[in-house]
Amino acid sequence: MTLDDSSILSRLGSGEQIDSVKKAAGLNTRNFEKWWDNQLKSRVPEMQGSRKIDGPGTVEILRDEIGTPHIYADTAEDLFFGYGFAMGQDRLWQLDYLRRKALGRLSEVLGQEGVENDVTARTVGINRIAASEIERIPSSTKNLLDSFSLGINAAMEESRECLPIEFGLLDYEPEPWKSTDSIAIWAEFRWYLTGRLPVIAFPEMTRRALGEGPVYQAFLLGEAEDETIVPPSHYPQEKSGGDPVGKVISDPEEGLGSNNWVIGGSLSDSGLPILASDPHIAFGSVSCWYQVHLSGAGFNVIGAGYAGVPGIIFGRNERVAWGLTNNICAQRDLYQEKENPDKPGHFLYDGKWEESKELLEEINVRGGKTISKKIILTRNGPLADEIVPPIAQDSGPVSLRWMGQEPCDEITSLLNVNKSSTAEELRAALRTWVVPTWSFGFADIDGHFGYQSVGKIPIKENWGRGYRPGWDPDHQWRETIPYEAMPSMEDPDQGWIRSANNRLATEDFP
């Protein structure tokens, strides 16, 4: 062989044809396939035996027949260290990929292919959101995030000489994990589920080109209008004031979406509720879910969380079970801005010119020049001209307001959900949830079951679909729907509840 292992991997990762690499390495097809198989096998972490690692106390990780880790420890810090260690063993490359995607650093390893993602991430400000959020979360959550990070780093160091093969193909090594990385990954997941800028930009461009005729009106129609999660009998019929909110817009592929259901004990042989949850993700995507069982220090919970983030998103403990679907409510707006032609960087609001703020983001591109990206922040949010669909990129200046840029802390909510012992405790734990808007179904061993829509939804006095005038105070967000007023159900007489990304309630919901 004329090339060493690292050189073969690097050349493959650069896009060189396999036949060319085989020839340079002096390998025929059979030997190359054997070499590749050995490379993969040699990089599987050792999951037997014991380790001495500075920091944690005793942590036990037992894996069942399908590889799911069952983690036991006496303290929460040790438990979450084990959580991070197991996830680092299983998903180290995915963790680094999700971290880079969130922080706008894919270009550092992917080159030009990562630039579009990185510009979006830096414009939305996922890195800035994570840096701000870590300063606000409770110390108890921060401690568990730190322990989780230490566990990932311990797994990373143990694998340093046999990292997942993707690192070899791209010829780099992962950096140590930080707690802000987990927050950034969660913030990017918020954006993935709620950004959806084409849903605003396409109707706007249609209205400008064709007016408010039938094509534009088609964008305003929901699907399965007669299918709502919460029936009218479960909320007061009187209006709460203000203009009607207009039609709810469903995802055009809602039939392919997530689903969950819960039935009460009156319909089950056991006399207790039964809950099922099937949250979908794009079929072509690597699974973002991570199955785990955590036991100790007030936790005894099993289910699935999001890769890179501690906490069980859907699952059960000894007393409560919960599942979810995405309910896709409007948590963002695009605002048309008016810039002062005589004073660049000053934007009109309520008859006055306001000065914007500027930030500089440096995007390092592998094999290319560093991109200096100027972020302009108006009162409504960052200018987003570069991240709207191409058809709308000449319609600026346009700014983005997104609920995910408000103070958030769903990780603490998840941890409290994981330790809840009744349906009511679970609903209380979800009270502070901000982004994304989700439909939670739940049940407890006392026989109670229910539904709760969570997330902060801005109340908008002017309904429309498209850009809002950034200079008009009437189009500002002033308040959100109170948690108590969000669609919910508790022990309904019908004996069952279900959701599948469909609209929450009928037109007469207050």
C-alpha positions as CSV (number, residue, x, y, z in Angstrom):
1,M,0.0,0.0,0.0
2,T,1.5,3.4,-1.0
3,L,-0.9,5.5,1.1
4,D,-1.6,5.3,4.8
5,D,-5.1,5.1,6.2
6,S,-5.5,8.8,6.9
7,S,-4.4,9.7,3.4
8,I,-6.9,7.3,1.9
9,L,-9.7,8.7,4.0
10,S,-8.8,12.3,3.3
11,R,-8.7,11.7,-0.5
12,L,-12.1,10.0,-0.4
13,G,-13.5,12.8,1.7
14,S,-12.3,15.4,-0.8
15,G,-14.5,13.8,-3.4
16,E,-11.8,11.9,-5.4
17,Q,-13.2,8.8,-7.2
18,I,-12.9,5.5,-5.4
19,D,-11.2,3.8,-8.3
20,S,-8.5,6.6,-8.4
21,V,-7.9,6.2,-4.6
22,K,-7.7,2.4,-4.9
23,K,-5.1,2.7,-7.6
24,A,-3.0,5.2,-5.6
25,A,-3.2,2.9,-2.6
26,G,-2.4,-0.2,-4.5
27,L,-5.7,-2.0,-3.6
28,N,-8.0,-4.0,-5.7
29,T,-11.7,-3.9,-5.1
30,R,-11.8,-6.9,-2.7
31,N,-8.9,-5.5,-0.6
32,F,-10.4,-2.0,-0.6
33,E,-13.7,-3.3,0.7
34,K,-11.9,-5.3,3.4
35,W,-9.9,-2.3,4.4
36,W,-13.1,-0.2,4.6
37,D,-14.9,-2.8,6.7
38,N,-12.0,-2.9,9.1
39,Q,-11.9,0.9,9.3
40,L,-15.6,0.9,10.3
41,K,-15.2,-1.8,12.9
42,S,-12.1,-0.4,14.5
43,R,-14.0,2.9,15.2
44,V,-16.8,1.3,17.2
45,P,-16.3,2.4,20.8
46,E,-15.6,-0.2,23.5
47,M,-18.8,-0.6,25.5
48,Q,-17.6,-3.2,28.0
49,G,-15.6,-3.0,31.2
50,S,-15.0,-0.1,33.6
51,R,-13.1,3.2,33.4
52,K,-11.6,5.6,35.9
53,I,-12.4,9.1,34.8
54,D,-11.7,12.2,36.9
55,G,-14.8,14.1,38.0
56,P,-17.8,11.8,38.4
57,G,-18.6,9.3,41.0
58,T,-19.9,5.9,40.1
59,V,-22.0,5.7,36.9
60,E,-23.3,2.4,35.5
61,I,-24.3,2.2,31.8
62,L,-26.1,-1.0,30.8
63,R,-27.1,-1.5,27.1
64,D,-30.0,-3.7,26.2
65,E,-30.2,-6.0,23.1
66,I,-30.9,-3.1,20.7
67,G,-28.2,-0.9,22.2
68,T,-30.3,1.5,24.2
69,P,-28.3,2.8,27.2
70,H,-29.8,2.4,30.7
71,I,-27.9,4.7,33.0
72,Y,-27.8,4.5,36.8
73,A,-26.2,6.9,39.2
74,D,-26.7,8.3,42.8
75,T,-26.4,12.0,41.9
76,A,-28.0,14.0,39.1
77,E,-24.5,15.2,38.0
78,D,-23.2,11.7,37.7
79,L,-26.4,10.6,35.9
80,F,-26.0,13.3,33.3
81,F,-22.3,12.6,32.9
82,G,-23.2,9.1,32.0
83,Y,-25.9,10.4,29.6
84,G,-23.3,12.5,27.8
85,F,-20.8,9.7,27.8
86,A,-23.3,7.2,26.2
87,M,-24.4,9.8,23.6
88,G,-20.8,10.6,22.8
89,Q,-20.1,6.9,22.2
90,D,-23.1,6.6,19.9
91,R,-23.4,9.9,18.1
92,L,-20.1,11.8,18.2
93,W,-20.0,12.7,14.5
94,Q,-23.7,13.7,14.6
95,L,-23.1,15.8,17.7
96,D,-20.3,17.7,16.0
97,Y,-22.3,18.2,12.8
98,L,-25.4,19.5,14.7
99,R,-23.2,21.8,16.7
100,R,-21.5,23.2,13.6
101,K,-24.8,23.6,11.8
102,A,-26.3,25.5,14.8
103,L,-23.3,27.8,15.3
104,G,-22.8,28.5,11.6
105,R,-19.5,26.7,11.4
106,L,-20.1,24.0,8.8
107,S,-18.0,25.8,6.2
108,E,-14.9,25.2,8.3
109,V,-15.1,21.5,7.4
110,L,-17.3,21.3,4.3
111,G,-16.0,24.4,2.5
112,Q,-18.3,26.2,0.1
113,E,-21.2,23.7,0.6
114,G,-21.6,24.9,4.2
115,V,-21.8,28.7,3.4
116,E,-25.6,28.9,2.9
117,N,-26.3,27.2,6.2
118,D,-23.8,29.3,8.0
119,V,-25.1,32.6,6.7
120,T,-28.6,31.6,7.8
121,A,-27.4,30.5,11.3
122,R,-25.4,33.7,11.8
123,T,-28.2,35.9,10.5
124,V,-30.8,34.3,12.8
125,G,-28.2,34.5,15.5
126,I,-28.2,31.0,16.9
127,N,-24.7,31.5,18.3
128,R,-25.7,34.8,20.0
129,I,-28.9,33.2,21.3
130,A,-26.9,30.3,23.0
131,A,-24.4,32.7,24.5
132,S,-27.3,34.8,26.0
133,E,-29.4,31.8,27.1
134,I,-26.6,30.2,29.1
135,E,-26.5,33.3,31.3
136,R,-30.2,33.1,32.2
137,I,-30.9,29.4,32.9
138,P,-31.2,28.2,36.5
139,S,-27.9,27.0,38.1
140,S,-29.4,23.5,38.6
141,T,-29.9,23.2,34.8
142,K,-26.5,24.7,34.1
143,N,-24.9,22.1,36.4
144,L,-26.6,19.2,34.5
145,L,-25.6,20.7,31.2
146,D,-22.0,21.0,32.4
147,S,-22.0,17.3,33.6
148,F,-23.6,16.3,30.3
149,S,-20.8,18.1,28.4
150,L,-18.1,16.5,30.6
151,G,-19.5,13.1,29.6
152,I,-19.4,13.9,25.9
153,N,-15.8,15.1,26.3
154,A,-14.8,11.9,28.2
155,A,-16.2,9.8,25.3
156,M,-14.5,12.0,22.8
157,E,-11.1,11.6,24.5
158,E,-11.5,7.9,24.8
159,S,-12.2,7.8,21.0
160,R,-9.5,10.2,20.0
161,E,-7.4,7.6,18.3
162,C,-10.4,5.9,16.5
163,L,-12.9,8.7,15.9
164,P,-15.9,8.1,13.8
165,I,-15.0,7.7,10.1
166,E,-16.5,11.0,9.1
167,F,-13.8,12.9,10.9
168,G,-11.2,10.9,8.9
169,L,-13.0,11.6,5.6
170,L,-13.1,15.3,6.4
171,D,-9.6,15.3,8.0
172,Y,-10.3,17.1,11.2
173,E,-10.9,16.4,14.9
174,P,-13.7,17.6,17.1
175,E,-13.2,20.4,19.7
176,P,-14.2,19.9,23.3
177,W,-17.9,20.1,24.0
178,K,-19.4,23.1,25.9
179,S,-22.8,23.6,27.5
180,T,-23.6,26.4,25.0
181,D,-23.2,23.8,22.2
182,S,-26.2,21.9,23.6
183,I,-28.2,25.1,23.9
184,A,-27.3,26.1,20.3
185,I,-28.4,22.7,19.0
186,W,-31.7,23.1,20.7
187,A,-32.1,26.7,19.4
188,E,-31.4,25.5,15.8
189,F,-34.1,22.8,16.3
190,R,-36.5,25.6,17.3
191,W,-35.6,27.4,14.0
192,Y,-35.9,24.2,11.9
193,L,-39.5,23.7,13.2
194,T,-40.7,27.3,13.2
195,G,-38.7,29.4,10.7
196,R,-40.5,28.5,7.5
197,L,-39.8,31.8,5.7
198,P,-41.2,30.6,2.3
199,V,-44.7,30.4,3.9
200,I,-44.5,34.2,4.3
201,A,-42.4,35.2,1.3
202,F,-44.2,33.3,-1.4
203,P,-47.7,34.8,-0.7
204,E,-46.0,38.3,-0.5
205,M,-44.4,37.9,-3.9
206,T,-47.7,36.5,-5.3
207,R,-49.7,39.5,-4.0
208,R,-47.2,41.9,-5.5
209,A,-47.3,40.3,-8.9
210,L,-50.9,39.3,-9.2
211,G,-52.8,41.2,-6.5
212,E,-55.1,39.6,-3.9
213,G,-56.8,37.4,-6.4
214,P,-57.4,33.6,-6.4
215,V,-53.7,32.6,-6.4
216,Y,-53.0,34.7,-3.4
217,Q,-56.2,33.6,-1.7
218,A,-55.1,29.9,-2.2
219,F,-52.1,30.6,0.1
220,L,-54.6,31.5,2.9
221,L,-56.6,28.3,2.9
222,G,-56.0,25.6,5.5
223,E,-56.3,21.9,4.9
224,A,-58.7,19.6,6.7
225,E,-60.5,22.6,8.1
226,D,-63.1,20.3,9.8
227,E,-60.4,18.4,11.7
228,T,-59.4,20.2,14.9
229,I,-57.6,18.8,17.9
230,V,-59.8,20.5,20.5
231,P,-63.6,20.4,19.8
232,P,-65.8,23.5,20.5
233,S,-67.2,21.9,23.6
234,H,-63.8,22.4,25.3
235,Y,-63.5,26.2,25.2
236,P,-65.8,29.2,25.7
237,Q,-67.5,30.4,22.6
238,E,-67.4,34.1,23.3
239,K,-64.8,36.2,21.5
240,S,-62.0,37.7,23.6
241,G,-62.1,41.0,21.6
242,G,-60.2,42.2,18.6
243,D,-60.6,41.2,15.0
244,P,-61.0,37.5,13.9
245,V,-57.7,35.9,13.4
246,G,-58.5,34.5,9.9
247,K,-57.8,31.1,8.6
248,V,-55.3,28.8,10.2
249,I,-52.7,27.6,7.7
250,S,-51.8,23.9,7.8
251,D,-48.7,22.3,6.4
252,P,-49.5,21.2,2.8
253,E,-48.2,17.8,3.6
254,E,-49.9,17.5,7.0
255,G,-51.0,13.9,6.2
256,L,-47.4,12.9,6.3
257,G,-46.7,14.5,9.7
258,S,-46.4,13.4,13.3
259,N,-49.3,12.0,15.2
260,N,-50.1,11.0,18.8
261,W,-53.1,9.8,20.7
262,V,-54.2,9.0,24.2
263,I,-57.3,7.0,25.3
264,G,-58.8,7.1,28.7
265,G,-59.4,4.1,31.0
266,S,-63.0,3.9,30.1
267,L,-61.9,2.6,26.7
268,S,-59.1,0.3,27.8
269,D,-59.1,-3.2,29.1
270,S,-56.8,-2.2,32.0
271,G,-59.0,0.7,33.1
272,L,-55.9,3.0,32.7
273,P,-55.0,5.4,29.9
274,I,-52.9,4.3,26.9
275,L,-50.7,6.8,25.1
276,A,-48.8,6.6,21.8
277,S,-46.6,9.1,20.2
278,D,-45.0,9.1,16.7
279,P,-43.1,12.4,16.1
280,H,-41.9,12.4,12.5
281,I,-38.8,13.9,11.0
282,A,-37.8,14.1,7.3
283,F,-37.4,10.5,6.0
284,G,-34.0,11.3,4.4
285,S,-32.6,12.7,7.7
286,V,-30.4,10.8,10.1
287,S,-32.5,10.2,13.2
288,C,-32.3,13.2,15.5
289,W,-33.9,11.2,18.3
290,Y,-31.8,9.5,21.0
291,Q,-33.3,6.7,23.1
292,V,-32.2,6.4,26.7
293,H,-33.2,5.4,30.2
294,L,-32.1,7.6,33.2
295,S,-32.4,6.3,36.7
296,G,-31.3,8.0,39.9
297,A,-31.5,11.3,41.8
298,G,-35.2,11.8,41.3
299,F,-35.2,10.6,37.7
300,N,-36.5,7.3,36.4
301,V,-37.5,8.1,32.9
302,I,-37.2,6.4,29.5
303,G,-37.9,7.6,26.0
304,A,-36.2,9.7,23.4
305,G,-34.6,13.1,23.5
306,Y,-32.9,15.2,20.8
307,A,-29.3,14.4,19.9
308,G,-27.0,16.9,21.7
309,V,-29.6,18.0,24.3
310,P,-30.2,16.4,27.7
311,G,-33.8,15.6,28.6
312,I,-36.5,13.2,27.4
313,I,-38.9,14.9,24.9
314,F,-41.4,12.0,24.6
315,G,-41.5,9.0,26.9
316,R,-42.6,8.0,30.4
317,N,-41.5,7.7,34.0
318,E,-43.1,5.5,36.7
319,R,-46.2,7.7,36.9
320,V,-46.6,9.9,33.8
321,A,-46.4,9.4,30.1
322,W,-46.3,12.1,27.4
323,G,-46.0,12.5,23.6
324,L,-46.1,15.3,21.2
325,T,-46.7,16.6,17.7
326,N,-45.6,19.9,16.1
327,N,-48.5,22.3,15.8
328,I,-46.8,24.9,13.6
329,C,-48.3,28.1,14.9
330,A,-46.9,31.5,13.6
331,Q,-43.9,32.4,15.8
332,R,-42.2,34.6,13.3
333,D,-42.9,37.5,11.0
334,L,-41.0,39.3,8.2
335,Y,-41.1,43.1,8.2
336,Q,-40.6,45.4,5.2
337,E,-38.3,48.1,6.4
338,K,-37.8,51.7,5.2
339,E,-34.2,52.8,5.3
340,N,-33.3,56.5,5.4
341,P,-31.7,57.3,2.0
342,D,-29.7,60.1,3.6
343,K,-28.7,58.1,6.7
344,P,-27.9,54.4,5.9
345,G,-28.6,52.1,8.9
346,H,-31.5,54.2,10.1
347,F,-35.0,52.8,9.7
348,L,-38.4,54.3,10.0
349,Y,-40.7,53.6,13.0
350,D,-43.7,55.5,14.1
351,G,-42.7,58.6,12.1
352,K,-39.1,58.7,13.4
353,W,-35.8,57.3,12.1
354,E,-34.1,54.8,14.5
355,E,-30.5,53.8,14.3
356,S,-29.8,50.1,13.8
357,K,-27.1,48.1,15.4
358,E,-24.3,46.3,13.5
359,L,-22.5,43.1,14.2
360,L,-19.7,41.4,12.3
361,E,-19.7,37.6,11.9
362,E,-16.6,35.9,10.5
363,I,-17.3,32.7,8.5
364,N,-14.2,30.7,7.9
365,V,-14.5,28.7,4.6
366,R,-12.3,25.7,4.1
367,G,-10.3,26.1,1.0
368,G,-11.7,29.6,0.4
369,K,-11.6,33.1,1.8
370,T,-13.1,34.1,5.1
371,I,-16.5,35.8,4.7
372,S,-17.1,38.9,6.8
373,K,-20.9,39.0,7.3
374,K,-22.4,42.2,8.5
375,I,-25.5,41.6,10.6
376,I,-27.8,44.7,10.8
377,L,-30.3,44.6,13.7
378,T,-33.5,46.7,13.6
379,R,-36.1,47.0,16.3
380,N,-37.9,44.1,14.6
381,G,-34.8,41.8,14.3
382,P,-31.9,41.1,11.9
383,L,-32.2,42.0,8.2
384,A,-32.9,38.8,6.5
385,D,-32.7,39.6,2.8
386,E,-30.1,36.9,2.2
387,I,-32.0,34.1,3.8
388,V,-35.5,34.5,2.3
389,P,-36.2,32.4,-0.8
390,P,-34.3,33.6,-3.9
391,I,-37.5,35.0,-5.5
392,A,-37.8,37.4,-2.6
393,Q,-34.2,38.5,-2.2
394,D,-34.6,41.8,-4.1
395,S,-37.6,42.8,-2.0
396,G,-35.7,44.1,0.9
397,P,-34.7,45.5,3.3
398,V,-36.7,42.8,5.2
399,S,-36.2,42.0,8.9
400,L,-37.0,38.9,10.8
401,R,-38.8,38.8,14.2
402,W,-38.8,35.3,15.7
403,M,-40.0,34.1,19.1
404,G,-36.8,32.1,19.4
405,Q,-34.9,35.3,19.9
406,E,-36.9,36.0,23.0
407,P,-35.7,34.6,26.4
408,C,-36.3,30.8,26.3
409,D,-35.4,27.8,28.4
410,E,-37.2,24.6,27.3
411,I,-34.4,22.4,28.6
412,T,-35.4,23.3,32.2
413,S,-39.0,22.6,31.2
414,L,-38.1,19.2,29.8
415,L,-36.1,18.2,32.9
416,N,-39.1,19.1,35.1
417,V,-41.5,17.2,32.8
418,N,-39.2,14.2,33.2
419,K,-39.5,14.3,37.0
420,S,-43.3,15.1,37.1
421,S,-45.5,12.6,39.0
422,T,-49.0,13.7,37.9
423,A,-50.6,15.1,34.8
424,E,-51.0,18.4,36.6
425,E,-47.3,18.6,37.5
426,L,-46.5,17.9,33.8
427,R,-48.7,20.7,32.6
428,A,-47.2,23.0,35.2
429,A,-43.7,22.1,34.0
430,L,-44.7,23.1,30.4
431,R,-46.0,26.6,31.5
432,T,-42.7,28.3,30.7
433,W,-42.3,26.7,27.3
434,V,-41.6,29.2,24.5
435,V,-40.5,27.6,21.2
436,P,-41.6,25.6,19.3
437,T,-45.3,25.4,19.6
438,W,-46.1,21.7,20.3
439,S,-49.1,19.6,21.1
440,F,-48.5,17.5,24.1
441,G,-50.7,14.5,25.0
442,F,-50.2,13.0,28.4
443,A,-51.6,10.5,30.9
444,D,-50.8,9.4,34.5
445,I,-51.3,6.2,36.6
446,D,-54.1,7.9,38.5
447,G,-56.2,7.6,35.3
448,H,-56.0,11.3,34.2
449,F,-55.2,12.1,30.6
450,G,-55.2,15.3,28.6
451,Y,-53.9,17.6,25.9
452,Q,-51.9,20.8,26.2
453,S,-50.8,23.2,23.4
454,V,-47.5,24.9,24.5
455,G,-45.4,27.7,23.3
456,K,-45.7,31.5,23.2
457,I,-47.9,32.7,20.3
458,P,-47.9,36.4,19.6
459,I,-51.4,38.0,19.4
460,K,-51.5,40.0,16.1
461,E,-54.1,42.7,15.7
462,N,-53.7,42.9,12.0
463,W,-54.1,39.5,10.2
464,G,-52.4,39.0,6.9
465,R,-50.0,36.7,5.1
466,G,-46.9,38.3,3.8
467,Y,-44.6,41.1,5.0
468,R,-45.7,43.5,7.7
469,P,-44.8,47.2,7.6
470,G,-41.9,47.6,10.0
471,W,-42.6,51.2,10.5
472,D,-46.2,50.8,11.7
473,P,-46.7,50.3,15.5
474,D,-50.0,48.5,14.8
475,H,-48.0,45.6,13.4
476,Q,-45.8,45.1,16.5
477,W,-46.1,42.1,18.8
478,R,-47.5,43.3,22.1
479,E,-48.4,40.2,24.1
480,T,-48.8,36.4,23.7
481,I,-51.7,34.1,24.4
482,P,-51.7,33.3,28.1
483,Y,-50.9,29.7,29.0
484,E,-54.4,29.3,30.6
485,A,-56.0,30.3,27.4
486,M,-54.1,27.9,25.1
487,P,-56.1,25.0,23.7
488,S,-56.2,22.1,26.2
489,M,-58.3,19.2,27.3
490,E,-58.5,17.3,30.5
491,D,-60.3,13.9,31.0
492,P,-62.7,14.6,28.1
493,D,-66.0,12.7,28.1
494,Q,-65.4,11.3,24.6
495,G,-62.6,9.2,26.2
496,W,-59.8,10.0,23.7
497,I,-57.6,12.8,22.2
498,R,-55.5,12.9,19.1
499,S,-53.4,15.3,17.1
500,A,-51.4,15.1,13.8
501,N,-50.1,18.6,13.0
502,N,-53.7,19.7,12.2
503,R,-55.2,23.0,13.4
504,L,-55.8,23.4,17.1
505,A,-59.4,24.7,17.2
506,T,-62.2,26.0,15.0
507,E,-62.7,29.6,13.9
508,D,-64.7,30.6,17.0
509,F,-61.8,29.9,19.4
510,P,-61.5,33.1,21.6
